[in-house]
Amino acid sequence: MIRWFCLALLAAQPAFAFTPPVAGSAEVARSVDLPLDSVTLPLGPWTAAGFPTETVEGHVTRTAWQTTPPEGFTTLSILRPIREALLAEGWTLKLDCDTDVCGGYDFRFAVEVFPEPQMHVDLGDFRYVSAAKGDARLGVMVSRTADLGFVEVVEVAPPGPEAPTRPAPVPVPEVTSDFDRPRVLEGLEFPTGGAVLDGAQPVLEPLRDWLKAHPERRVQLVGHTDNQGSADTNVALSRSRAQAVRDWLIAQGIEASRVSAEGAGLVAPRDTNATEEGRARNRRVEVIPD
């Protein structure tokens, strides 16, 4: 049965915010409400030349849900009732695509979403919708793990005079040695422009130990940068940072075939690039288990 998750959520969001219907149970993983900001939304699939986008300014809400859908769920079964609700509310779909049609890896990392663990996007199984209604714009990213669904909605409406609501503080994620779900290697710091790992790396030891304890598992390392420098330079740098982690793991006895390294560059920041603290948080490596 499809449920509309309103309750306390509606009390915490502006009246215009779209609340997606999902099957099963759901909880808000993270929500932000900005009375005036800008968002860039894709209007077409990724191609060799990039993809068409639209940048809109206004009152921005961004909310991520983690859901526990019924057995046998798919990303399509999560997205379909959301798509139907949008159409019923008068939205016009601008883009409606799945992983390969969207453009796969390049599309995913060109679309801004919350970082792990609030929002997970499986590089091999996600769907995306962008829509318009009058001056309002909206984007929906849907993905999954084996037992959880993930939905993120970003909506831009004309700014209003009302006082903005404030999201609840985001809890600091616990340090964990469990890599069954995607994780950021918190505390693994790179200098601006650098990709060198010197000396002991206590941040990487839990990942090394987990891989040794689970010899059947593989991981993908995805590097990210701040916005200093050109896009091409940052893609290369982010790949080098992920490769530096991979090299360290291999030197610690992990088989090379179990670890791959990719670079996303500057396209998926998890914090502002306007401050040094924010840029430091954006210089990171994520672990995605296969």
C-alpha positions in Angstrom: 0.0 0.0 0.0 1.3 3.5 -0.9 1.5 5.8 2.1 1.9 9.6 2.1 4.5 10.5 4.7 3.2 13.8 5.9 2.9 14.0 9.7 5.8 15.9 11.3 7.4 16.3 7.9 4.7 18.6 6.7 5.1 20.7 9.8 8.8 21.1 9.1 8.6 22.0 5.4 7.1 25.0 3.5 3.6 24.6 2.1 4.9 24.2 -1.5 7.3 21.3 -0.8 6.4 18.1 -2.6 6.3 15.0 -0.3 6.8 11.8 -2.3 4.5 8.8 -1.8 6.4 5.6 -1.0 5.5 2.0 -0.2 6.5 0.6 3.2 8.1 2.7 5.9 10.2 5.8 5.5 12.2 8.3 7.6 13.8 11.6 6.7 17.6 11.2 6.6 18.4 14.8 6.1 16.6 18.1 5.1 17.7 21.6 4.4 15.6 24.7 3.7 17.2 27.8 2.1 15.0 30.9 1.6 17.1 32.0 -1.3 19.6 29.8 -3.2 20.1 28.4 -6.7 20.0 24.8 -8.1 21.1 23.4 -11.4 18.9 20.6 -12.7 19.6 18.4 -15.7 17.1 18.5 -18.6 18.5 15.7 -20.7 20.9 12.6 -20.5 24.6 12.9 -20.3 26.5 12.9 -23.6 30.1 13.3 -24.6 29.5 17.1 -24.6 27.8 17.1 -21.2 24.1 17.6 -20.8 21.5 20.4 -21.0 20.8 22.0 -17.6 18.7 24.8 -16.1 19.8 26.9 -13.2 17.0 28.3 -11.2 16.9 30.7 -8.1 14.4 30.8 -5.4 13.3 29.1 -2.1 15.1 25.7 -2.1 14.2 22.7 -0.1 16.2 19.5 -0.3 15.1 16.3 1.6 16.4 12.8 1.5 14.3 9.8 2.7 15.5 6.3 3.5 12.7 3.7 2.9 12.1 0.1 3.7 10.0 -1.0 0.8 8.1 -4.4 0.4 10.1 -7.4 -0.7 10.9 -7.5 -4.4 11.1 -3.8 -4.8 13.0 -2.0 -7.6 14.0 1.5 -8.3 11.1 1.7 -10.8 8.6 0.5 -8.1 9.9 3.3 -5.9 9.7 6.0 -8.6 6.4 5.1 -10.3 4.1 6.4 -7.6 6.3 9.5 -7.2 6.0 10.2 -11.0 2.2 9.6 -10.9 1.9 12.0 -7.9 3.8 14.7 -9.7 1.7 14.4 -12.8 -1.5 14.5 -10.6 -0.3 17.7 -9.0 0.2 19.4 -12.3 4.0 19.0 -12.8 5.4 18.6 -16.3 8.2 16.1 -16.6 11.3 17.5 -18.3 13.5 14.4 -17.9 12.6 10.9 -16.8 15.5 8.4 -17.2 17.2 5.3 -15.6 20.8 4.5 -15.1 22.1 3.9 -18.7 19.7 6.2 -20.4 20.6 9.0 -18.0 24.3 8.5 -18.8 25.5 6.3 -15.9 28.5 7.3 -13.9 29.0 10.7 -15.6 25.3 11.7 -15.0 25.3 10.6 -11.4 28.3 12.6 -10.4 27.1 15.7 -12.3 23.9 15.8 -10.2 24.3 17.2 -6.7 22.8 15.0 -3.9 23.4 14.6 -0.2 26.5 12.6 0.6 26.6 9.1 2.2 25.1 7.9 4.5 22.1 10.2 4.2 21.7 9.5 0.4 23.0 6.5 -1.4 23.2 6.3 -5.2 24.1 2.9 -6.7 26.1 3.6 -9.9 24.4 0.7 -11.5 20.8 1.2 -10.5 19.3 4.7 -10.1 16.5 6.8 -11.7 16.1 10.5 -12.1 13.2 12.9 -12.8 13.2 16.6 -13.3 9.9 18.6 -13.5 8.4 22.0 -13.8 5.2 23.7 -12.7 4.9 27.4 -13.4 8.0 29.0 -12.0 8.7 26.1 -9.7 11.3 23.4 -10.5 11.9 20.0 -9.0 14.4 17.1 -9.2 14.0 13.5 -7.8 16.9 11.0 -7.5 15.9 7.4 -6.6 18.3 4.5 -5.8 18.6 1.5 -3.6 20.6 -1.1 -1.8 19.6 -4.7 -1.3 17.1 -3.8 1.4 16.7 0.0 1.5 15.3 2.5 -0.9 16.7 6.1 -1.2 14.8 9.1 -2.4 16.0 12.7 -2.6 13.8 15.6 -3.7 15.1 19.1 -4.4 12.4 21.7 -5.1 12.8 25.4 -6.1 9.9 27.8 -5.7 9.7 31.6 -6.0 11.0 33.1 -2.7 8.3 34.3 -0.3 8.1 36.7 2.6 7.5 33.9 5.2 10.2 33.2 7.8 12.1 30.1 6.7 11.7 26.9 8.7 14.9 25.3 10.0 15.9 21.7 9.6 16.7 19.6 12.7 20.5 19.3 13.4 22.0 16.5 11.3 23.5 13.9 13.7 27.2 13.2 13.3 27.6 9.7 11.8 29.2 7.1 14.1 32.7 6.0 13.2 32.2 2.4 12.0 34.2 -0.5 10.7 31.2 -1.8 8.8 31.6 -1.2 5.1 28.5 -3.2 3.9 27.1 0.2 3.0 28.8 3.1 1.3 31.0 5.2 3.6 33.2 8.3 3.4 36.7 7.8 4.8 36.2 10.5 7.4 39.5 11.9 8.6 41.5 11.0 5.5 42.8 14.5 4.6 44.5 15.6 1.4 46.2 19.0 1.0 44.9 21.3 -1.8 46.2 19.9 -5.1 47.8 16.9 -3.4 47.2 13.1 -3.5 49.9 11.8 -1.2 49.3 9.4 1.7 52.3 9.5 4.0 53.1 7.4 7.1 50.5 5.5 9.1 46.9 5.7 8.0 44.7 4.8 11.0 41.6 5.9 9.0 42.2 3.2 6.5 42.9 0.4 8.9 39.2 -0.5 9.5 38.6 -0.8 5.7 41.8 -3.0 5.4 40.6 -5.2 8.3 37.1 -5.4 6.9 38.4 -6.5 3.5 40.6 -9.1 5.1 37.7 -10.4 7.2 35.5 -10.6 4.1 37.7 -12.0 1.3 34.7 -12.4 -1.0 33.9 -8.6 -1.0 35.1 -5.9 -3.4 35.0 -2.2 -3.1 35.1 0.8 -5.4 36.9 3.9 -4.2 35.6 7.3 -5.6 37.7 10.4 -5.1 36.3 13.9 -4.8 37.9 17.4 -4.8 37.1 21.0 -3.9 36.5 23.5 -6.7 40.0 24.9 -6.9 41.4 24.4 -10.4 39.9 23.3 -13.7 37.3 20.4 -14.1 39.8 18.2 -15.9 42.5 18.8 -13.4 40.1 17.9 -10.5 38.9 14.7 -12.2 42.5 13.6 -12.6 43.4 14.7 -9.0 40.3 12.9 -7.5 41.2 9.7 -9.3 44.8 10.0 -8.0 43.5 10.3 -4.5 41.3 7.2 -4.8 44.3 5.4 -6.4 46.5 6.4 -3.4 44.0 4.7 -1.1 44.0 1.7 -3.4 47.8 1.5 -3.5 47.9 1.6 0.3 45.4 -1.2 0.6 47.3 -3.3 -1.9 50.5 -2.7 0.1 48.7 -4.0 3.1 48.0 -7.3 1.5 44.6 -6.7 -0.2 44.4 -8.2 -3.7 44.4 -5.6 -6.5 41.4 -7.2 -8.2 39.2 -6.4 -5.2 39.7 -2.7 -5.3 39.0 -0.2 -8.1 39.5 3.6 -8.1 37.6 6.3 -9.9 37.5 10.1 -9.7 34.4 12.4 -9.7 36.3 15.7 -9.4 34.4 18.7 -8.1 30.8 17.8 -9.3 29.5 16.2 -6.0 30.4 18.6 -3.1 29.0 17.7 0.3 29.8 21.2 1.8 30.3 24.8 0.6 33.5 25.6 -1.4 33.4 29.2 0.0 35.4 28.3 3.1 38.6 26.3 3.7 36.7 24.1 6.2 34.1 23.3 3.5 36.7 22.7 0.9 38.5 20.3 3.2 35.3 18.3 3.7 34.9 18.1 -0.1 38.4 16.6 -0.6 37.5 13.1 0.3 37.3 9.4 -0.8 34.2 7.4 -0.6 34.0 3.6 -0.3 31.3 1.9 -2.3 31.0 -1.9 -1.7 30.1 -4.2 -4.7 
